[in-house]
Amino acid sequence: MTFILPPGTTHLLLPLWKSGSPCPVSITFPSGERTFLKAKAGDGKPDGFTAFPVTEGRLSIESDAKLLSHVESTQGYDHPKQKLAFHYRPSAGWINDPNGMVRHNGVYHLYHQYNPVGDEWGNMSWGHATSIDLVHWTEQDIVLLPDDEEHTIFSGSGIEEDGKLFFPYTRADSHGKAFTQNLAVSRDGGRSLEKQGVIIPTLSGDSRDPKVFHYKGGRYLLLWLREHVFGLFEGKSWHDWRLIEEIDAPPFWECPDIWFLGNTIAFTGAQGIYRLGTFDGLMHLEEEAHSLFLTPLPYASQSFSGIEGTTIISWLRTKSVPGVMSLPRRLVLGQDGIHAYPPEGFEKQFGKAREKTGTGLNFQENAPCRLCIKSEWPWSLTIGDSVFRYDPEDGTVSGDASCRFPAKTNEVEVLIDSPVLEMTDSACKSLAYFEIPQNEGNFRFESHGQTTVIVVPFKG
């Protein structure tokens, strides 16, 4: 079916159903760019729409007649506002790995793996969100889509050079045997990306996840090659890369990153495991590995380029909603390891603190909020159908999920923003993430002995 888009058209609205029969969709945009997606066609009114940026002109869609009957075009489309208080997820679709994270002209750009037409993994594309404070996020247009039936867009990174933004990414084939590293460029400050073709050909079949960074005027790129082996490349230009080192780092797995922490670096993979060391054009890593997280919910953490120090965002593998991004965390290396602090100014996003002190506290409050809990006695949080218990004697969290803080701590900070709970010690040295599947907007706190709780509501 061919659509003649009227003057002033900015977006094509494609209908979404949460359930229905498989429905391939082929779109040829007025620019000539094509995409192929596997959607669903349901009965009755669609559950929502996905917006694709377009310009006026002739647009062709091949799909099921049921789906085509609900396609719309619009002028001046506004994406829905952020649903969560201080965690990001788009208004629809599946998300996973953060990609292409860069700060440019005072704006933080978060790109991410995205299925724009389904609540499960598939149709891998790049979604996009922006922020000026790392707390409030604005959903933006999709920037990279699959260009044929055999390939999708996997993870990558972003960096600024000479006022333009460059994004190396993996173009993945459906057979897992011929992945290439490709390049996209933005000439409009990150709003849209133009594909530039292959920069590193197929190496090890499914080698992937290029992480680009600068060091002393040089351009470098980390790439997962196979199993627990990563490649370090030096680039004389964007189309001329030389493998200078292979890094064997078991049990690291995909999504490499390098965190610059003063004179020390941390090399890391998708699981949040890292090894400290130094970098002088080559990696010099300590043998001992450490973990940034106490729980398995966070994955594929990536750092921003274009900022001082290192700030990361992780994908949280929630099941109650199809993916959430973590609160950004500033990484600072201390004598006892890496500390992961909230972004600068985060505390200013909260209202007036209320202190509750007593023996055997038992009270109910509303979320989202921040709790500062000080107690030598066990306490518990009940949030919807979930219960989280903490025992300061041995640092264990139990209940619907469990973990153990490596050092005994009587002071714990909790961030509640359904469907996510983040828990740290007071120094932000140990970081645990939990999912809250059901939350009606409030929680109950109970303690067994002398306890002080500071409740700070999020004001947004």
N, C-alpha and C positions, 0 to 999 in steps of 0.2 A: 504494500500500500504506500502511495506517495502522498505526503503532506506538503502543501504550499504554505510555509510559515509567513504570517503577515508581518508588515514592517513593525519594528520595535520588539519583536519576540526575543526573549532572553533565555527561556528554559523550556525544555520538553519534559512533561510530567508522565512518567511511566507507572502504571498501576502495580501495586504490590498486594499479594494475598499470602497470609501465613500458611495456608494449606491449599492444595490443589494439584492438578496434574502437571507433570513436567512440560515446560513450554520454552523452546529455544527462541531467542530474540536476536535478530540481526538489524543493526541500525547503521545507515549511511548518512552522516551529518552533511549539512550544506557545504562545509569545508572540504568534503571528500573523505575525511577520516571515517573509518568503520570500526564497529565493535560488535562482538558476539557474546551473548550472555545466556545463561541457563536459568530461566525464571519459573514461576508457577502461574497457572491460570485457574482461578477459583470461581465459585458461583456467587452471584449477588454482588453487592457493593465491595470494592477493594478495601483492604485494611489500611491502606495508605498509598503514598506516591513517592517515587524517587525523582529528584530534579536533575536533569542533565543540561549543562550550559550549551546553548546553540545561538546561531545568528539567523536572521531571516533568510529565506530561500527555500530550496527544494530539499526535503528530507524524506528518506525512504525507510520503512520498517517492514520487515518480514517476520510474521509471528502468527500465533493462534488468533482467529477472528474474535474470540471472546476477549482476549487481552487488548486487541487493537481497538475495540469498541469503547474502551475507557481511556485511551491515550488523549492527553490534552497538551496545549501549549499555553504559555503565559508570558506576561511582561512584568519585569521587576519583582521576581520571586524572592521572598525572604525566608531563609531557613528557620525552622523553629528554634526557640531559645533553649539554652542549656538546661537540661532537666535536673541534673544533680547539682549539689551546692558547690563542691570544689573538686569533683572528678569529672572527666570528660567522656562522653560517648555520643555518637551522632543520633539524630532523631529516628533513624531506621537502619536496618541492616546489621550484618556481622562485622566486627572489627578484631584485628589482632595486632601484630608487631607495629610499634611506632617506627616511622621512617622519615628520612629527609629533614630532621629537626635542625632548624637554623633560626638565628635572630638576625633580622634585617631591617634597618631603619626604625629601630625601636619596637618592632613587632616580632613576637615569637610565632614561628610556623611549626605546627605539628601535622605531618602527613602520616598516614597509617594504612596498613593492609585493610582492605574493605571489600565486602560483598554488598553491592548496592541494591541487589534484588532478592535477598534472602537472609534468613536468620541462622544460616549454617555456613561453614567454610566453603568457599567456591567463588568463581568469577573474580579472582584476586585482582584488585585495582588499587589505586591510591585515593583515599579520602583526604580531607584537609580541614584543619581548624586553626584559628588564630587567637592570640591573647596578647595583652599588653602588661599583664601582671602575673601570669602563670596560675591564676585562680579562676578567672572568668574567661570562658572560651566561646568563640563564635564559630559555628559550623559554616564552612565555605563549600564551594563547588568541587565536585570530583575533578581530579587533575590528570589521572592516567587510567586508561581503560584497555582491556585486551583488544588486539587488532586483528586477530583471526581465531578460528575455532581450536587451534592446536596450542596456543600460547596464552599465558597470563602474566601479570605484573607482580613479581615478588619484592622482597625488601631491598632497601638501599639507604642512602644517606644524602646529605646536602651540605654545600659550602658556597661561600661568596668569593668571587674573583672579579676584580675590575668592575664592580657595580652590578654584575649579573650573578644569578644563582645557578649552580650546577648540581645535578642530581644523578649520580651513578646508581643504577638499579639492576636487578636480575630479571631478564626475560626468560621465563620458565616454560619448557615444553611439557605437554601432557604425559609424555613417556618417561620423564625424569632422566633423560640421557643426553640432552643437548642444550643445557642452559648456557646463555651468554650474558655478559655484563654489558649493559647498554647505558646510554646517557640521555638525559633530558635537560633542557635549559629553560629558565624563566627570564623573560625580558621585561616583565611587568611587576617585579617585586614579589614574586611567588604566587600570584593569583592564578596563573595558568602555566602549564609546562609544555614544551615542544620536544617531541622525540627526535633524537639525533643519530640513532643507530648504534651499532656494536662498537665497543671500545676494547673489550677483552673477549676473544673467542672462547668456545667450549674448551674447558681444561680437564675436569674430572667428572664429566657427566652432569651431575647436579650441583656443582660448585656455585656458591651463591652469597648474597648479603654483603655487597661491597660497602665498606666504611672508609670514607675519604677524610684526610686531615692534613693540615699544614705543619711543617716543623722547620724552623730556620730557613724560610724561603723555599723549601722543597715541598712537593706534593706527593703524598703517600696514600696507599690504599690497602686495607686489610680485607681478606676474602676467605671464607670457609671453603676448603678444598675437598676434604674427605674425612670421614670419621672424626677424629680429634686433631686433625692437621689443618693449619691455617697458612695462608700465603701473605707475605708482606711485599708489596709492589711499590716501585718508584715510577712516577710519571713525568717524563719530559714534556709531554703535552697530553691532552685528554685522549688522544688516539695512539699514544706511544707509551706502553707500560712494560716495565722490566721486573720480573720476579727476582728479588734480592735475598729472600730468606723464607724458609719453611719453618713454622713454629709447631712443634709437636707438644700438645698440651692436654693430655687426658685428665679428666673426663669432659673437657669443654666440648660444646656442641653448638654450631651455627651462630649467626648474629654476632660477630666479633665487634668489640669496641675497645678504644684506648682512652683511659681517663687520666688527664694531666692533673696531678695533685702536688703543686710546687715543683720541686726537683725530682719527685718520684712519679712514676706512672703505675697504673693498674691495667693489666690486660684481662679482658673478660669475655665470656660467651653468654649464651641465652639463659642459662640456669642461674645467673647471678653469682657464679663462682669467679674469683679473681686471684691473680698472682701479681704481687708488687715487683717493681724493678725500675730500670732506667731505660731511656731511649736516646740514642745518638745517631739515628739513621738505621740502627739495628736494635732489636729487642734484647735486653739482658734481664732475665726474669729469675726471681727466687723460686726454689722448688716447692715451697709450702703454698698450698692453696687455701683460700678463705672463702666464706660465703657471706654475702651482704644481707641475705634474708633468712628468716627462721622458718618460713612456710613456703610451699610450692606454688601458691597462687600467682606471684609475679613471674613474668617471663620476658625475654628479649628486650631488656632495658637498653635504651640508647641515649646518648648525650647530645646536647645542643652544640652546634658550632656557632661562632660569632659572639661568644660571651666570655667574660673572665671566669676562670675556674671551671668546674664541671657540675652541670645540672642534668639529671636523668629523668626519664619517664619510663615506666614499665607497663606492659600489657598485663591486666589482671584477668585470669582465665575463669571468669564467673559463668555459672550455668543458669542462674535465674534470669539474667539478661545476656545477650550474645556479645560479651566483652565490654570492659571498662578500662580506661587509662588510670594509672595511679596518680596521686598527688605528686607533682615534681619534687625532687629531692636534691638539695645542694650537698655535694660530697666534699668533706674536709678530712684530711689525713691527720690523725693524732698519734701519740705514742702507743696507744692501745688499738690502733686500726682505724678504719674508715667510719666516720660519723655521717649520718644522712639526715640533714636538717630540712624543714619545710622551706619554701621559697622566701626570699626577702619580703617583708611586709605582710606575711601571711597572718600574723597575729592581729593586724589592724582590721581584718575582715570579720572579726568577732565582736560581739556586744559586751555589755557589762557583766563582769564575773560575779558569780554567787558562790559563797563558801559555805559548805555544810560540814560540821565537825561533831563527832559524838561516838559513843560506844554502841555498836550494832546499828549503823545507819540503815534505813530502809525508806527509799523515796522513789518517786517517778518523775521523769523530766521528758522534755521534747527534744527531738533531733531535727536537723543536723546540729552538731555541737562538738566542742573539745572538752575532754575531761582530764584533769590533773589529779591523780589519786595517790595519796600517801598513807600507807598502812603497813603494819607488821603482821596483820591478821588476814586470813583468806577473805576474798570478796567475790561477788558475781554480778554480771550484767545479763539481764534478760531482755532480748530485743526481738519482738515478734515471737516466732517459734524457736528462736536460737538462744542458747545459754552459753556464756563464756565465764569460766571460773579461773581465778588466779590465786596461787599460793605463794606469797613472798618468801616462805621458808626455803623453797628450792627452785623458785622461778618458773614453775610449770603453769601452762595454760591448758585447761581441760574443758570438756563439755562437747559441744557440736564439732569443735575442731581442737587440735592440740599442738603444742610446741613447748620448748623449754628455753627460757632466757639463759645464756651461758654463765651469767654471774648473778648472784642473789641481789635483788633490787627491791626496795620498798616503795620506790617512786616510779609510777608508770603514767604515760600519757596515752589517751585513747581518742581517736578521731572517728566519729560516727557520721556516715553519709551514705545511706542505703543506696545500693546493696553492698557497701564496702565498710569494713571496720579496719582501721590501721592502729597498731599498738606498738609503742616504743618505750624504752627506758627513758629516764629524764635527760640523758645525754645524747639520745638518738643514736646510740651505738648498735643496738639490736632492734631489728625492724621486722614485724610480723603483720601479715595481711590475712584477713578472714572475710568470707562471704556471708551476708545476711540475706537469705532467700526471701523472707517475709518480714516486712517492717511497716507498721501502721503510723510511723512518725514519732514514736515515743519509746522509752526504755525504762527498766526498773533496775535500781542499784541496791545491793544488800551487802553488808559486811558483818563480820563476827566479833569485831573488837574495835578499839579506838582507831578512828579513821578520819581523815580530812579529804574531802572531795571539792575541787573547784570546778564548777560547771560554767562553761563559757558558750553561749548560743551563737550560732553563725548568723550574721546580719546581712551578709551578701553585698 
